[in-house]
Every structure is written in structure tokens, then in C-alpha cells.
Amino acid sequence: MKEISSAFIPLSQDLLFQGRSLRFTAKGCSMYPAIRDGDSVEIAPYNQGVDVLRSGDIIFYRVQPAAGILHRIVKIKRRHNEMLYITKGDAQAFDFTAVRPSEILGRLTAAERKGKRYSAGSIYMRSLAFFALRLYPVLLLLRRFLAWLLERIQGLRFYCWFVRKISPTDIQYMSEAMDSLSRRFWAQADSKVIAEATLYYFEPGAEQPCGWWLFGLLVGWRYRRLGVGKNLVSRASGYIKEKGAEVLSAFVFEDNIRAIDFYQSLGFSKQEASPRQDETNLFGREKIVMSKRF
């Protein structure tokens, strides 16, 4: 489901904290078929320490101070005496997110489509939850295999020659503000987005890293080894330097040698420890921090 932003999140948070239910129209297809674009969804308040959440539940949570999303819990972990809820959209193969209890606003109680109401406990909804949970471990294994295979293919000289032959030469780079503390950068060719990354600024706090961080750097496989990723990082670096920032950081899996080499080629260096512990072992792999000082 697409992120819900603007003034809706503070308003919905106030209503849910008052113990009142919330109803709104869902946007996006990441939770298809359980929740479809245009469905009316009902959200009940979540009381941390009182309500018990289980794998299969669909929760409404904050992803930024002023943005929220509705996804399913596929796994529950405990780390450092804190619960972590691993969530994913039913229609998404690999986009997992770790959610803290403090970030949860409510849970789905029902969805309405074309005048028909499907409660969270209905046979239809429980069946979809059953299949979503059974697919979770399979997708994890598939993710690891594909990552391993792609790393090896991209290291071949033939791959570099081939990708330059089939890729367009006219690549445009753009950016836009998502809110006052984040900015999206992307590259497009033939009006199609081929790469993107998001820059976030975090105020100092105990629950998250602080400063400028680059997340979600992704380049379409056809356009890798063309310098597209380097251009995006360079543009993000230039943006925060104009704001007087001194450091840019990013998370990288410690066994992803190609990603580490990529960041080191741009002047990044490894840091000793991750300031965000929930990033570690989310997929059974350790993450490290790469930072660049200007």
C-alpha cells in the first residue's frame, strides 16, 4: 500500500490514541489481494503492552514522522528485550521492514470492497494470511539465491559489454522533496525509472540513527555498471553538502562485497558498529555502516 502522508498521520494518530477506530481509503497494490486500491479499510487502536499482535495480522504503522503504511506481519523477533515485527506487503516479493511497537498506530479489523465487508477474522482474510506466511521462508531463500547469482553474473566482463550495448545513452537524473527531512533521487531513461535512492535526515534520538542517511539505493539490472548508482550517490552527497552536512551514511550487508567495494570507490569507509540494531540479522545477515565525511 502506498505511503499515507501529509496531515493525515498526525490526525489518525490522535484519533487512535484516543481509543477511536479509523476508516480511510487504501491506495496502492502492495497488499493485493487482501487489500486492493480503493478499498475502504477499518483500523482499530493498538495499545502497546496490552494488545497482542501475531504473525498474519495487518498493521498500520509510521514509516516517517508524517507517513504511514499498511502491511502484514510475517515474523516476530525479540531483540535486546524489545519486540520487532517483520512486515511485508502480500504482493511484494522481498520488501521486508522491521517495525518497533512504538511505530505501530493500529491494526486492520476489516476491509470493504464494492459494498462487501471482509473482517480480519473471516475465512477469506485468514486464508490469505495463511498463504502469505507459508511463502515467507521460501521468498527468503529465493532472495538469497538470486542475490548470490546476480553478484557473480555482474562480475563477468561479458556482462559489462552486453549491458552497455542494450542500454540507452540518454539517462536523466532528477530529485524531489518528499518532506522537509527527506528527498528522493532517481534516474530515468525513455520515461522509465531505472534507479532510485532516498535521502533521510534523522534528528538525534535513541530509537534511530542521526544525521543524513541514504536508503534504498537500487539500480535496474539492465543499467548496472553504467555509473548510474555513482551518479545518484554523488547528487545526494552534493545536496547535503549544500546544507552544511559533514557525513553521509548507508547500511550494507557485510557479505555484499560488491556493494562495499562500490561505496569504498566513492570515498566511504566501514564503521565499527551499527547504530540501529534492528537492521542486524533481519534476514540472517549482518549489516554494517558505510560513511563518508566531507
C-alpha positions in Angstrom: 0.0 0.0 0.0 1.3 3.4 -0.9 2.6 5.6 1.9 -0.1 7.8 3.5 1.4 11.2 4.3 0.7 14.9 4.9 -1.5 15.8 7.9 -3.4 12.5 7.8 -0.9 10.6 10.0 -0.9 13.1 13.0 -4.7 13.3 12.8 -5.1 9.5 12.7 -2.6 9.0 15.5 -4.5 11.4 17.7 -7.8 9.5 17.0 -6.3 6.1 17.6 -4.6 7.2 20.8 -8.0 8.3 22.0 -9.2 4.8 21.5 -11.3 5.6 18.4 -11.3 3.5 15.2 -10.2 4.9 11.9 -11.6 4.4 8.4 -9.9 5.5 5.2 -9.5 4.5 1.5 -6.4 2.4 0.8 -4.1 3.5 -2.1 -1.7 1.2 -3.9 -1.5 -2.6 -4.6 1.3 -3.9 -2.3 -1.3 -5.7 -0.2 -3.2 -7.3 -3.1 -5.4 -9.3 -3.0 -6.2 -8.8 0.7 -6.4 -5.0 0.3 -6.9 -3.5 -3.1 -6.6 0.0 -4.4 -9.7 1.9 -3.5 -10.8 -0.5 -0.7 -12.2 1.1 2.5 -10.2 -0.2 5.5 -11.0 -0.1 9.2 -8.2 0.3 11.7 -8.6 -0.4 15.4 -6.3 1.3 18.0 -3.2 -0.6 19.2 -2.3 -0.4 22.9 1.3 -1.3 23.4 1.8 -3.7 26.3 -1.9 -4.7 26.2 -2.8 -5.9 22.8 -1.1 -9.0 21.4 -0.1 -9.0 17.8 0.5 -12.2 15.8 2.1 -13.2 12.6 -0.5 -12.7 9.9 -2.0 -9.6 11.4 -2.1 -6.5 9.2 -0.9 -3.4 11.0 -0.9 0.3 10.3 2.4 1.9 11.2 4.6 5.0 10.8 7.5 4.9 8.3 8.3 8.6 8.9 7.1 11.2 11.3 4.3 12.1 8.8 3.9 9.0 6.7 2.3 5.6 7.3 1.8 2.3 5.6 -0.4 -0.8 6.0 1.4 -4.2 5.7 1.2 -7.7 7.1 3.4 -9.1 10.0 5.2 -12.2 8.6 7.6 -12.8 11.6 8.1 -11.6 15.1 11.5 -11.3 16.7 12.8 -10.2 20.1 16.0 -8.2 20.2 17.5 -6.5 23.2 14.3 -7.0 25.2 12.2 -5.4 22.5 9.8 -6.9 20.1 10.4 -6.4 16.4 7.6 -7.1 13.9 8.9 -8.0 10.4 6.3 -6.8 7.8 5.8 -7.2 4.1 3.1 -6.4 1.5 1.4 -9.6 0.3 2.1 -8.6 -3.4 5.8 -7.8 -2.7 8.4 -10.4 -3.0 11.3 -9.1 -1.0 10.4 -5.7 0.6 10.6 -6.5 4.3 10.5 -3.9 7.1 11.3 -4.2 10.8 8.7 -2.3 12.9 9.0 -1.4 16.5 5.9 -1.4 18.8 6.3 2.4 19.3 5.8 2.8 15.5 2.5 0.9 15.3 -0.6 3.0 15.2 -3.3 0.3 14.8 -4.3 -2.9 13.2 -6.7 -3.8 10.4 -10.1 -5.0 11.6 -11.9 -5.1 8.2 -11.8 -4.1 4.5 -14.8 -3.2 2.4 -14.9 -3.6 -1.3 -17.9 -2.9 -3.6 -20.2 -2.9 -0.6 -19.0 -6.2 0.8 -17.2 -6.3 4.1 -14.4 -8.7 4.9 -13.5 -8.8 8.6 -9.9 -9.6 9.6 -11.1 -12.9 11.2 -13.1 -14.0 8.1 -12.3 -17.2 6.3 -11.2 -15.2 3.3 -8.8 -13.0 5.2 -7.4 -15.9 7.3 -6.8 -17.9 4.2 -4.8 -15.1 2.6 -2.8 -14.7 5.8 -2.1 -18.5 5.8 -0.6 -18.4 2.3 1.3 -15.2 2.9 3.1 -16.7 6.0 3.8 -20.0 4.2 5.5 -18.1 1.3 7.7 -16.1 3.7 10.6 -18.6 4.2 10.5 -19.6 0.5 10.9 -16.0 -0.5 13.9 -15.6 1.9 15.7 -18.5 0.3 14.9 -17.3 -3.2 16.2 -13.8 -2.3 19.5 -15.1 -1.1 19.9 -17.4 -4.2 19.1 -14.6 -6.6 21.5 -12.2 -4.9 24.3 -14.7 -5.0 23.6 -15.5 -8.7 23.4 -11.8 -9.7 26.6 -10.9 -7.9 28.5 -13.5 -9.9 26.9 -12.6 -13.3 27.7 -8.9 -12.8 31.4 -9.7 -12.2 31.8 -11.1 -15.8 33.4 -8.9 -18.5 30.8 -10.1 -21.0 28.1 -8.7 -18.7 29.6 -5.2 -18.8 29.9 -5.3 -22.6 26.4 -6.6 -23.0 24.7 -4.1 -20.7 26.4 -1.2 -22.5 25.1 -2.4 -25.8 21.4 -2.7 -24.8 21.2 0.3 -22.5 20.1 3.8 -23.6 22.6 6.6 -23.6 20.2 9.4 -22.7 19.8 9.0 -18.9 18.1 11.8 -16.9 18.7 12.4 -13.2 16.0 14.0 -11.1 15.1 14.6 -7.4 12.2 15.9 -5.4 11.5 16.7 -1.8 9.3 14.1 0.0 9.0 16.3 3.1 11.3 18.8 5.0 13.6 15.9 6.1 13.8 13.6 3.1 14.4 13.7 -0.6 14.1 11.2 -3.4 16.6 10.9 -6.2 16.0 8.9 -9.3 17.3 8.2 -12.8 15.1 7.6 -15.8 15.5 6.5 -19.4 12.8 6.6 -22.1 10.4 8.0 -19.3 11.0 4.9 -17.2 12.6 5.0 -13.7 15.7 2.8 -13.9 17.3 3.7 -10.5 16.4 5.4 -7.3 17.5 6.2 -3.7 16.1 8.1 -0.8 17.9 10.5 1.5 16.6 10.9 5.0 17.7 13.2 7.8 17.2 11.9 11.4 17.2 14.2 14.4 19.3 12.9 17.3 17.3 10.2 19.2 17.6 6.9 20.9 15.4 4.9 18.5 17.2 5.7 15.3 20.4 6.8 13.7 21.0 10.5 13.4 22.2 12.7 10.6 21.9 12.1 6.8 21.3 8.5 5.6 20.9 7.1 2.1 18.4 4.2 1.9 17.0 2.0 -0.9 19.7 2.6 -3.5 18.5 0.3 -6.3 19.6 0.2 -10.0 17.7 -1.9 -12.5 19.8 -4.9 -13.6 20.0 -3.7 -17.2 21.5 -0.4 -16.2 24.2 -1.6 -13.7 27.9 -0.9 -14.4 27.0 2.3 -16.3 27.8 4.7 -13.4 24.1 5.3 -12.6 24.4 4.4 -8.9 27.5 6.5 -8.6 25.7 9.5 -10.1 22.8 9.1 -7.6 25.1 9.0 -4.6 27.1 11.9 -6.0 24.0 14.0 -6.3 22.7 13.1 -2.9 26.2 14.0 -1.5 26.1 17.3 -3.2 22.7 18.1 -1.9 23.6 17.6 1.8 26.9 19.4 1.4 25.0 22.4 0.3 23.1 22.2 3.6 26.3 22.1 5.5 26.3 18.4 6.4 29.6 16.7 7.1 28.7 13.0 6.9 26.6 10.7 4.7 25.9 7.1 5.8 24.3 3.9 4.4 23.7 0.4 5.6 25.2 -2.5 3.7 25.2 -6.3 4.2 28.6 -7.3 5.4 28.8 -10.2 3.0 27.8 -8.0 0.0 31.4 -7.4 -1.2 30.4 -5.7 -4.4 28.3 -3.1 -2.5 31.1 -2.5 -0.1 33.6 -2.0 -2.9 31.1 0.3 -4.6 30.8 2.6 -1.6 34.5 2.5 -0.9 35.2 3.6 -4.5 33.1 6.7 -3.7 35.1 7.5 -0.6 33.0 5.7 2.0 34.6 3.7 4.8 33.4 1.0 7.2 32.3 1.9 10.7 32.8 -0.3 13.7 29.2 -0.7 14.8 25.7 -0.2 13.5 23.7 2.5 15.5 20.5 0.8 14.5 20.3 -2.7 16.0 17.1 -3.8 14.3 18.9 -3.7 10.9 21.1 -6.6 12.1 20.1 -10.2 11.3 16.7 -9.2 9.7 17.5 -11.7 7.0 20.0 -13.7 9.0 22.8 -11.5 7.6 24.8 -8.8 9.5 24.7 -5.2 8.3 27.5 -2.7 8.6 27.5 1.1 8.2 29.4 2.8 5.4 30.1 6.5 6.0 31.7 9.3 4.1 33.0 12.5 5.7 33.1 15.7 3.6 
